[in-house]
Amino acid sequence: MKNEYSKIEYADLVTGRLKESHILGDDNEIILLDEFSVEPVSNHEFTSIGNYFIEVIDGEGTIEVNGTVYPVQGHSLIVYLQGQKIRTNITSAFSVQRAAIFSDSFMEMLYHDAPRTNEIRYSIIKNPVVPLDEQCIRALDIYVFILRDIAKRPDFQIACAEYATLAFFYGPLQTIIPKKMDSEVCRNNIVSTNFFKLLKKYFKTEHELSYYSKKLNVSRQYLHISILTTSGKSPGYWIDQYLAKEAKKMLLDPNLLINDISSKLNFAGSKQFGRFFKKQTGLTPRDFRKLHDEAEKE
């Protein structure tokens, strides 16, 4: 008997405004969505605010990603990455088996240590609509079952979800994406992997792209292109992300003064640190700390 799907407005799907979901992580690193249908829409344009993976069982339409149009027909996986410009035309309703929204911080953990996973990401960027075979469908069944179970457990959610994603999501994808990469793509993956190794080690003190390009013995332009190609984001974006994440962590320590944090993260002064933090989070360091303190008291 065919499943009865609840209906979801496309605008609610792509903005994450959904009532029923399984959430993993304190910062909503993963939002897992159950069965639903998306009614036909015409020329719905938006900028992706997350990293979406949508498993469509049936329905027809087209997805335009950053100006390139891709047909959607039959059992397929649709991938939107954060910041991409999307235009959707659904001619017959999509029946969606499941979908997930991954945060950038979660995606970062997946891509920056495994060259093969970087290759898969590169392929996804070039092919955001992927027809699914039986092996991938079975693996997705297992993957979603594991995520739902992890969502019920308070400890080690994100670490467990990372391993499950690599094993049961990206693992099966290796069977249906192009396996051979040209030499330039391989070189980009090597540069990208080494960049993130350096970034994890030196981001607190080294904020300039030129430092990393010299360490890797490549030009600034080549490093920029390599990181943009393999991650979908510029190296400057990732440097800022690492700094902002560490700054949040430090601000949660009441024993650290804001001036101390600014110094530890190698900013010229607390004013420069404050401007950076507000640009990244929308809050001043003091406001961020105050909001956290108020939440702790509730």
C-alpha positions as CSV (number, residue, x, y, z in Angstrom):
1,M,0.0,0.0,0.0
2,K,1.4,3.4,-0.9
3,N,2.5,5.6,2.0
4,E,0.4,8.6,2.9
5,Y,2.7,11.6,2.7
6,S,2.1,14.8,4.7
7,K,2.3,17.9,2.5
8,I,5.1,20.5,3.0
9,E,5.4,23.9,1.3
10,Y,8.6,24.2,-0.6
11,A,9.5,27.5,1.1
12,D,9.2,25.8,4.5
13,L,11.4,23.0,3.4
14,V,14.3,25.2,2.1
15,T,14.2,27.5,5.1
16,G,14.0,24.7,7.7
17,R,10.7,25.9,9.2
18,L,9.3,22.4,9.8
19,K,7.5,21.2,12.9
20,E,8.3,17.5,12.9
21,S,11.9,16.5,12.8
22,H,14.7,14.7,14.6
23,I,17.5,17.1,15.7
24,L,21.1,16.1,16.5
25,G,23.6,18.3,18.3
26,D,23.3,21.3,20.5
27,D,23.6,23.6,17.5
28,N,21.3,21.7,15.2
29,E,24.1,20.1,13.3
30,I,21.7,17.7,11.7
31,I,17.9,18.0,11.2
32,L,16.4,14.8,9.9
33,L,13.0,15.0,8.2
34,D,10.5,12.1,7.6
35,E,8.3,11.3,4.7
36,F,6.4,14.2,3.1
37,S,5.4,15.5,-0.3
38,V,6.2,18.8,-2.0
39,E,3.6,20.2,-4.3
40,P,4.4,21.6,-7.7
41,V,6.1,25.0,-7.7
42,S,7.2,27.3,-10.6
43,N,10.5,29.3,-10.5
44,H,10.9,29.2,-6.8
45,E,14.2,31.0,-6.2
46,F,16.3,31.0,-3.0
47,T,19.8,30.9,-1.6
48,S,20.4,27.7,0.3
49,I,20.8,28.4,4.0
50,G,22.0,24.9,4.8
51,N,23.4,21.7,3.2
52,Y,20.3,19.7,2.1
53,F,20.1,16.1,1.1
54,I,16.6,15.2,-0.3
55,E,15.7,11.7,-1.4
56,V,12.9,11.9,-4.0
57,I,11.0,8.7,-4.7
58,D,8.9,10.0,-7.6
59,G,7.9,13.2,-9.3
60,E,9.3,15.3,-12.1
61,G,10.9,18.7,-12.5
62,T,14.1,20.6,-12.8
63,I,16.6,22.1,-10.3
64,E,18.8,25.0,-11.3
65,V,21.9,25.3,-9.2
66,N,24.2,28.3,-9.7
67,G,22.8,28.8,-13.2
68,T,23.0,25.2,-14.4
69,V,19.7,23.2,-14.9
70,Y,19.4,19.5,-13.9
71,P,16.4,17.3,-14.5
72,V,14.8,15.4,-11.7
73,Q,12.9,12.2,-12.5
74,G,12.4,9.0,-10.6
75,H,14.3,7.9,-7.5
76,S,17.0,10.5,-7.0
77,L,19.1,12.3,-4.4
78,I,19.1,16.1,-4.6
79,V,21.9,18.0,-2.9
80,Y,21.9,21.7,-2.1
81,L,25.0,23.2,-0.5
82,Q,25.0,26.2,1.7
83,G,25.2,29.5,-0.2
84,Q,24.2,28.0,-3.6
85,K,21.7,29.9,-5.7
86,I,18.7,27.6,-6.4
87,R,15.7,27.8,-8.8
88,T,13.2,25.0,-8.6
89,N,10.5,24.0,-11.1
90,I,8.4,21.0,-9.9
91,T,5.9,19.9,-12.6
92,S,4.5,16.9,-10.7
93,A,4.7,16.6,-6.9
94,F,7.8,15.2,-5.3
95,S,7.3,12.3,-2.9
96,V,10.2,12.6,-0.5
97,Q,11.2,9.5,1.5
98,R,13.5,11.5,3.7
99,A,15.6,14.6,3.9
100,A,18.4,16.0,6.1
101,I,19.8,19.4,6.7
102,F,23.5,19.4,7.7
103,S,25.2,22.4,9.2
104,D,28.5,23.7,7.8
105,S,30.3,22.7,11.0
106,F,29.2,19.1,10.5
107,M,30.1,19.1,6.8
108,E,33.5,20.5,7.8
109,M,34.2,17.4,10.0
110,L,33.5,15.1,7.0
111,Y,35.5,16.7,4.3
112,H,38.7,18.0,5.8
113,D,40.5,14.8,6.7
114,A,39.6,12.4,3.9
115,P,40.8,13.0,0.3
116,R,38.3,10.5,-1.1
117,T,35.4,12.3,0.6
118,N,36.7,15.5,-0.9
119,E,36.4,13.8,-4.3
120,I,32.8,12.8,-3.6
121,R,32.1,16.4,-2.6
122,Y,33.6,17.7,-5.8
123,S,31.4,15.3,-7.8
124,I,28.3,16.4,-5.9
125,I,29.1,20.0,-6.6
126,K,29.2,19.1,-10.3
127,N,26.2,16.7,-10.1
128,P,23.7,17.9,-7.5
129,V,21.0,15.4,-8.8
130,V,22.1,11.7,-8.5
131,P,19.9,8.7,-9.6
132,L,19.9,6.2,-6.8
133,D,20.5,2.4,-7.2
134,E,19.2,-0.3,-4.9
135,Q,22.4,-0.5,-2.9
136,C,22.3,3.2,-2.1
137,I,18.6,3.0,-1.2
138,R,19.3,0.2,1.3
139,A,22.2,2.1,2.8
140,L,20.0,5.1,3.2
141,D,17.5,3.0,5.1
142,I,20.2,1.9,7.5
143,Y,21.6,5.4,7.8
144,V,18.3,7.0,8.7
145,F,17.6,4.3,11.2
146,I,20.9,5.0,12.9
147,L,20.4,8.8,12.9
148,R,17.0,8.4,14.5
149,D,18.5,6.1,17.2
150,I,21.4,8.6,17.8
151,A,18.9,11.4,18.1
152,K,17.5,9.7,21.3
153,R,20.9,9.6,22.9
154,P,22.3,12.7,24.5
155,D,26.0,11.7,24.4
156,F,28.4,11.5,21.5
157,Q,25.7,12.4,19.0
158,I,27.8,14.2,16.5
159,A,30.8,11.9,16.6
160,C,28.5,8.9,16.0
161,A,26.6,10.7,13.3
162,E,29.9,11.5,11.5
163,Y,30.9,7.9,11.4
164,A,27.5,6.8,10.3
165,T,27.5,9.5,7.5
166,L,30.8,8.4,6.2
167,A,29.9,4.7,6.3
168,F,26.3,4.6,5.2
169,F,25.9,7.8,3.2
170,Y,29.1,8.6,1.4
171,G,30.3,5.0,1.3
172,P,27.5,3.8,-1.0
173,L,27.8,7.0,-3.1
174,Q,31.2,5.9,-4.2
175,T,29.5,3.2,-6.3
176,I,27.5,5.7,-8.4
177,I,29.7,8.7,-8.8
178,P,32.6,9.0,-11.3
179,K,35.6,7.2,-9.8
180,K,38.3,8.6,-12.0
181,M,39.4,12.2,-11.3
182,D,41.8,14.1,-13.6
183,S,45.2,15.1,-12.3
184,E,44.2,18.7,-11.5
185,V,41.3,17.5,-9.3
186,C,43.6,15.1,-7.5
187,R,46.0,18.0,-6.9
188,N,43.2,20.2,-5.6
189,N,42.2,17.5,-3.2
190,I,45.8,17.1,-1.9
191,V,46.2,20.9,-1.5
192,S,42.8,21.1,0.2
193,T,43.5,18.3,2.7
194,N,46.9,19.8,3.6
195,F,45.3,23.3,4.0
196,F,42.9,22.1,6.6
197,K,45.6,20.2,8.5
198,L,47.5,23.5,8.7
199,L,44.4,25.5,9.5
200,K,43.6,23.3,12.5
201,K,47.1,23.7,13.8
202,Y,47.6,27.5,13.2
203,F,44.3,29.2,12.8
204,K,44.5,30.9,16.2
205,T,47.6,32.9,15.3
206,E,47.6,32.9,11.4
207,H,44.7,34.6,9.8
208,E,46.2,35.5,6.4
209,L,45.8,33.4,3.3
210,S,49.4,34.2,2.3
211,Y,50.7,32.2,5.3
212,Y,49.0,29.0,4.2
213,S,49.9,29.5,0.5
214,K,53.6,29.8,1.4
215,K,53.5,26.8,3.7
216,L,51.9,24.8,0.9
217,N,54.2,26.2,-1.8
218,V,51.4,27.3,-4.0
219,S,50.1,30.8,-5.1
220,R,47.3,32.5,-3.2
221,Q,45.1,32.2,-6.3
222,Y,45.7,28.5,-6.7
223,L,45.0,27.9,-3.0
224,H,41.8,29.9,-3.3
225,I,40.6,27.9,-6.4
226,S,41.6,24.5,-4.8
227,I,39.6,25.2,-1.6
228,L,36.7,26.7,-3.5
229,T,36.5,23.7,-5.8
230,T,36.7,21.0,-3.2
231,S,34.7,22.6,-0.4
232,G,32.4,25.1,-2.1
233,K,33.7,27.8,0.1
234,S,36.8,30.1,0.0
235,P,39.8,29.6,2.3
236,G,39.0,32.9,3.9
237,Y,35.5,31.6,4.8
238,W,37.0,28.6,6.6
239,I,39.6,30.7,8.5
240,D,36.8,32.9,9.8
241,Q,34.7,29.8,10.7
242,Y,37.5,28.3,12.7
243,L,38.1,31.6,14.5
244,A,34.5,32.2,15.2
245,K,33.9,28.7,16.6
246,E,36.9,29.0,18.9
247,A,35.9,32.4,20.0
248,K,32.4,31.1,21.0
249,K,34.1,28.3,22.9
250,M,36.4,30.7,24.8
251,L,33.5,33.1,25.6
252,L,31.7,30.4,27.4
253,D,34.6,30.3,29.9
254,P,33.8,32.9,32.5
255,N,37.4,33.0,33.7
256,L,38.6,34.5,30.3
257,L,38.4,38.2,29.8
258,I,37.5,39.4,26.3
259,N,40.9,41.1,26.1
260,D,42.5,37.7,26.9
261,I,40.5,36.0,24.1
262,S,41.4,38.7,21.6
263,S,45.1,38.2,22.5
264,K,44.9,34.4,22.3
265,L,43.3,34.6,18.9
266,N,46.0,37.1,17.7
267,F,43.7,40.1,17.0
268,A,45.3,43.5,17.1
269,G,42.9,44.5,19.9
270,S,39.6,43.9,21.5
271,K,37.9,46.3,19.1
272,Q,39.1,44.4,16.1
273,F,38.0,41.2,17.7
274,G,34.6,42.6,18.5
275,R,34.1,43.7,14.9
276,F,35.1,40.3,13.6
277,F,32.9,38.5,16.1
278,K,29.8,40.6,15.4
279,K,30.3,40.2,11.6
280,Q,30.3,36.4,12.0
281,T,27.6,36.0,14.6
282,G,25.5,39.2,14.6
283,L,26.4,39.7,18.3
284,T,29.1,41.5,20.2
285,P,31.3,39.2,22.4
286,R,29.6,40.7,25.5
287,D,26.1,40.2,24.1
288,F,27.0,36.6,23.2
289,R,28.3,35.9,26.7
290,K,25.3,37.6,28.3
291,L,22.8,35.6,26.3
292,H,24.5,32.3,27.2
293,D,24.6,33.3,30.9
294,E,20.8,34.1,30.8
295,A,20.1,30.7,29.1
296,E,22.1,28.9,31.8
297,K,20.0,30.5,34.5
298,E,16.7,29.4,33.0
